[in-house]
Amino acid sequence: MTEWNDRDGISQEAVVSSAPPAFSPFITLLSLMICLTGLGAVLWSTSLSEAPALDSSSSRNLERLASRVLSFEVYANRLSRFEQFLYRLGTEELTTREDILKWYGELFSQRFQALDGVYVGVLLGEFQGSSALHSFLGENPVDGEPATVLYRALGIAYLGETHHLDMQELQARLAETMPGNWFYFQLARRLAEQTRNDVLTVSLASQLDRQTTPILWKWRVGLGIELAILGLGGLCLILLMRFHVFPAGISFSYWTFGDGLAVLSRGGALTVVVLGVVAFLPGGPYLLMEFGAILLYLPIVLMAYALLFRSRQLSINRVFGCRPFLKQVRAAFPVTMSVLGLGMLGDWGIMILGDYLGYTVHWTEWFVPDLVWGGPIQVMKTLVEFVILAPLFEEIIFRGLLFPTLFVRFGGHVAIIGSGLLFALAHGYGLLAFLTVLWSGWLWGWAYYRTGSLVPGMLAHAINNGLVVYFLMAFFR
């Protein structure tokens, strides 16, 4: 196996360059305040506010999410015991239903649409019984078609209300009005059972199966990839521990703590200012949506290059350990697979603990509409952002720049913990998602500390994000 010491004849023991540029403490303090303000705004808007951020597309997004998940829940009971165990890691069927009902309650309280009301009605009728549905229909009356027809169908299907309607015509109206999703199939099936139309009942079940079967096989492919990574990662970790491939710790002091803090705070402040200015420009939201990733990462990277690397004549390879890249990829393979496997185990453990304590990840934190509804160009753009830009720039910022800054003052353990903590906070997620990002940040920081190279963290980050993208597209696109 490859040793990580003294790549290309460059010792990992680096010294702080002489004659650094002078940084004004006042500007540094002001920049830190701007950074904290921006971080506070992110935390408030995405995870600490009382209500989640919902927009005009939330209804369509939640419908797709709930329909696909609930369809798979029906099919999950037919999986092997091993597959069911893996599928249920971190969540139970009852918890899934409760989460979806809660999410629809949030949506329904903010945006009333007739179909959303019907979806809530189907959920209540299926999972909470006739009394809950009766109360809901009484508290949320509707006028006009097609809402009245759909609400009447709910009453007939779940409350046993008497009617003098032509059921064949009512089924046709449902098929015309509702998308062919889990909600439609459940409501249509209940109506078919009311009239003992066994042929239609079997046909509806068969149609739902045909929709769900491709999702099942895509899930199995993703599961196979995860299990392969887990097994290979465990083997690599055993070999690394057995043969002590990397040294016990690497010391790098490329700049002082004060200089690193000054540059990072200035870069962060510039990012906050740029994003704020763009948001208020004509067409600003569009620019943020299309170029937000570049605007988020580029200011701080350019600031670091100008004020830390260029002024000290530091080699980027010396600090980041990324060249020659292909050689580093081969050498990084055991560490990359090890942290990927540990990352998966940690994520599963966090989800299991969260389920036990009653915490869940809100759907708005992980559902990516562009991957579900976007055209080929939009999907490709999102893939590049998730699988290339985010791993590249986030590892440069949090491990390549922040980690050495903390390390020179506080040492390796604090650098790992601190850089991972800020990495997780910057994502602005809720508790469980925050913990999973924190765990990944710690692992990638550990990989950088043990190897002196960003390559293991970048590769693990890219593969991790790629798996998330795969499962999103496999389930919901």
N, C-alpha and C positions, 0 to 999 in steps of 0.2 A: 504493500500500500504506500501511497505517497505521503512523505513528510511535509508538513506545512512550514518548516523553518526556512528562513533565508531564501525566499524565492528570488530567482534571477540575481543572486548575489547581493540582495538588499536586506540588511538586517532589520528585524522587527523592532529593534531598539532605536527609535528615532528621537531626535532632540528637537526642542523648540527653536525655531529659527530666530536669528537675531534681527534687530531693527524692525520690529513689527509696527504697523501703522498705529497712530494714537487714536483712541476712541473716546468721545466725550461721554462721561458718566451720565450727564443730563439727557443726552439723546438716547442712550441705552435705557435709562429709566422710562423715558417717554415711550420708547418702542415697546418695552415690556408691558406697559399699561395698555397700549393699543392691542397687543397680542392677547392679553387677558380679556379685554373687552370683546374681541372677536371670538375667542374661545367660549366666553360666557354666552354670547349670542347663539352660537352653534348649540351648546348644551341646552339652552332654554328652548330654542325653537324645535329641537329634534327629540329631546328626551325628558326635559324637566317641566315643560308646560303641561297644563291639566288635560288638554285634548291633543291628540295626534294631528299632524298636518295633513289634512285631506283637501283634495282639489276636485275640479269638475270631472276628472277621469277616474276618481277613486271608486265610483260605483262599478264601472266596467272592470277595473282591476280586481276588486274584491270578488265580483261574480266569478271571474275566471279562476281565481285562486280557490275559492270555496268549492266550486263545482268540481274541479279536478281533484282536490284533496278528498272530498267526500266520495267521489266515484272510486278513487283508489281505496278508500276505507272499506267500501263494499267488497272490492276484490281482494283486499288484504286477508280476509278470513279464509280465502282459498289457498293462500301461500303455505309453503312448508313451515314446520315449527321453527326451524332455524331462520328462515326468511322473516317470519313474523317477529321473532325475537329482535332481529336487527332493525326491522322497520319500527318497532315499538321503543327502541332505545331513546330515552329522553322524553317520550310523550305517550300517553294512553289515548284510546279512542274517545273516552268520555271527555278528556281534557281538550282534545281537538274540537269536539262539538261545542264545548263551552267557550273556547276561544273564538270560534267563528260567530257564535251568537253574540258574544261581547263586541266583536268588531263590527258586526252589522248594527248593533245597538248604537255604537259610536257614529257610524255613517248615517243611520236613520235619524239620529238626533240633530244632525247638522244639515243633511240634504235629503229631503223627502222626494222620492221618485216612486211611481206606482209599482214598477217591477221590484224595487228594493223591498217595498212592503210585502209583496207576494213572497219574495225569498225568505223574509223573516217569518212569514206565516207558515211556510213549508217547514222551516227549521223547528218552529214551535210545535207544529203538528206532529212531526216525526220524533222529536226528542223530548218534549216537555208535556205533551198531552193536550187534550181538548180544552181544559180549563184555561191554560195559558194562552192558547190560540183565541179562545172566545173573548178573553179580556183584551187582547191586542186588537182584535177586529172592532170591538166596541169603542176602544180609545182612539182609533185611527180610521175614522170613516173616510170614504172617498166618493167622488162624484164623477160621472161621465165614463164613457168607454175608452179603452178596454179595461180600466181599473175595476169597475163594478162587476164585469164578467169574471175577472180573475179572482176577486174576493168572493164572489158567489161560488166559484169552483172550490175555493178553500173550505167554505162552509159545508158544501156537499161532501167533499172528500174526507174531511177530518172530524166534522161535527155532526154528520148524519142529518143535515137539514133536508127537509122535504122539498121537492121541486117538481115542476112539470115541464122540464126542459128536454129537448132532444139531445141525448148524451152523445150521439155521434157528431152532431153539430158543435156541441161544446168542446169535444176533443179536437175538432178541426180548428175551432177558434183558439184553443191553447197552442196548437202547433203553429198557427200563424202569428201569434202574439209573443210567445216566449222563445228565446234561443233554445237550441237542442242541448241543454245542459242537464246536470244532475237534478236541479230543481224541477225542470219540466218533466223529466222521466218519473220522478217520485209523485208529483201531483197527478200526472196522467195515469200512472199505475194505480193510485188510490181510487181514482174515478172509475177505472176499468174494473177494479175489484168490487166497487159498489154495485155495478151492473152485472157482475159475474161474467165479464167478457174475458174468458181465459185466453183466447187467441191473441187479443190485443195485449194482455198482460205479459204473455210470453214474448211477443214481438218487441215490446218496450224494453224488457230485460235483456233481450238479445242485442238490441241497438246500443244499450248502455255498455254491454260487454265489448262490443266491437270498438267503441270509443276508448275503452280503458285498456284493452289488451296491448296496444302499442306502447302505452305509457309504462305498463308493467315490464316489458322487455327492456325499454330504455333504462328503467330503474335498476334492473338486474345487471345491465352492463356497467352502470355507474357503481353499483355495489361491488361487482367483481374487481373493478379498478381500485376501489378503496381497500378491499381486503388484500389485494396484491401489494399495495403500498404499505399497508400495516405489517404484513408478513416480512416484506423486504426491509422495511425500516427497523423492525425488531432484530433481524439478522445483522444488519449493518451496525446497530447500536451495540450488540454483543461483541462484534468484531472490534469495534473502536475501543470498547472497554477492555477487551482481552489483550489487544496488541498495543494499546496506548499510542495510537497513530499521531495524535496531536499533543503538543506540550501542555503542561498544567495551566498555563496562562501566558498571555502575550502582553507586553508593555509597549504602549505607543503614546507618545506625547508630542503631537505635531504642533500644537498651539496652546496657549494658556487658557485656563478656564474663563478668565475675564474677556479675552479676545473672542473666544468661541461664543460666549453668551452675547457679546455685543453684536457680532455678525448675525447670529441666529435671530436675535430679537429684532434687528433691523430688517432682515429678510421677512420675518413673520409679519411685522408691522406693514411693510410694503405690500405684502399679499392681501392683508385686510383692507388697506386703503384702495388698492386696485380693484378688488372685488366689490367694495362698497361704491366706488365711482361708477363702475360698469353697470351695476344694478340700477342706477338712477338715470342712465343714458337712455335715449329713445332706442327701443329694441334691445335694451339691456338684458332682460330675462332670456331672450333668444341667444344672445351672445354667451351668457353664462351657461346655458344648456348645451351649446355647441362647442364652446372652447373653455369651459370651466376648469377642466383638468389641467390644461396648460397654464391658465391664469393662477391656479392654485399652487402649482409646483415651481414654475419657472422663476418667479422673483427671488425666492430664497436660494435656489441653486446658483443663479447668476451672481447674487450678492456674495455667496460663499466663494465662488470661483475668483471674483475680483478682489475681495478683501482678505481671503485666507490663502488660497492656493497661489494666485499669480503674484501677490505681494511678497510671498515667502519663497517663491520658486519651488513649490512643492509639486511633486508628481502625483497626479490623480491615481495612478497605479499604486504608488507607494502607500497612499492612505486607504484606498478602497480595495486593493489587491485583486484587480479584475483582469489583468493582462499577463500572459496571453490568454484570451478568454476561453478558447476551447480546451486548453490545458487545465485551466482552473475549473472548468465544468467537470472534466473527468476526475480531477482530484477532489472536487466538492461532492461527488456522488454519494459516498457513505454518510457524510454529515447531513446532506440534503434529505436523504431518505430517512435518516434517524429522526430529524426534527419534524418531518411530515408525519411519520408514525406517531410520535409523541403528541403532535398537534391534534391528530384525530382522536387519540385516547382522551386527551384533555377536554376536547369539545364534547365528546359523548358524556364524560363525567360531569361536566358543567350542566349539560342539558338534563341529565338524570337528577342531579341535585336541585336544579331549578324546578323540575316537575314535582319533586318531593316537597319543596318549600312553597309551591304554588306560584312560581314565576314563569313567564313565557316571553318569547321574543315577539314583539309586535310585527305584524305583517309588513308595515310600511318601511321597516328597517332592512328587509332583505328582498322584497319584491321589486324587480327592475323592469318597469313597463317597456323600455326600449328593446329589451331582449324578447319580450312576449309579442308586442304589437309592431315593432319596427320592421321596415323593409330591409333588404340585403345590405344597403349602404349603412343604415343606422345600426344594424346589428354588428356589422364589421367594425364600425367606429367604437361601439360600446365594448366589443371584445378587445380592441387595441387598448382602450382605457383601462379595462379591468386586468388584463393578462400581461400587458407590456408596460404601459406608462405607470400604473400604480405600483407594481413591484419595483420597477427601476427607480423612480423618484422617491418613493416612500422609504426605501432602504437607504438611498443616498442621504436623505434628510435625517431620518431618525437613528439609523445605525452609523452611517458614514460621517455625519457631522455632529449630531447631538451626543452620540455615544462617546467619541474621544473627548468632547468638551467636558462631560461629566467624569470621565475616567481620570483625567489628569488631576482633578481635585479630590475625587471621592473613591476612586478605585473601581475594579471590575464589577463587583456585585451591585453596588449602587448604580453604576452606569447601566447595567442590564435592567434593573428594576425601574430606574427613572426614565430611561428612554422608552421602555415598554409602556409605562404608565401614561406618558404624554402621547405616545402613539395611539393608545386606546381612547384617551380623552378627546383627541382631535377628530375621531370618527363620530362622536356625538351620539352614541347608541344608548339604548336602555341597559339595564343591569346585566342580563345574561349575555347579550351580544357584546357588551363592554368587556365582560370577563373572558369571552372566547378570543377577542382581539388582543386583550392584555396577555393571555397565555401565549398566543402566537408571537407577539412582540418580544416576550421574554425569551422564547426559543430562538428566534432569529438573532436577537442580541447575544445570546449565549454562543451561537454559531460564529458570529463575527469575532467575539472575544477569544474563542478557542482557535480560530483559524487565521485571523487577520485579514479575511477576505469577505466581501459582501456577496460573493457568488452563491454560497449555500443559501443565504437568506433570500436572495433574489429568486433563485430557482424554486425554493419551497413556497415562497409568496406567490409566484406565478402559477405553480401547479395547484395550490390551494384555491386561488381565485378561479382558475380554470375549471376545477371540479364544481364550485358553486355555480358558475355560469352554465355548465353542462346540465346540472340537475334543474336549474330554473327553466332552461329551454326544453328539457326532456318532459317535464311535468306540465308546463303552462303554455308553451308556444303552439 
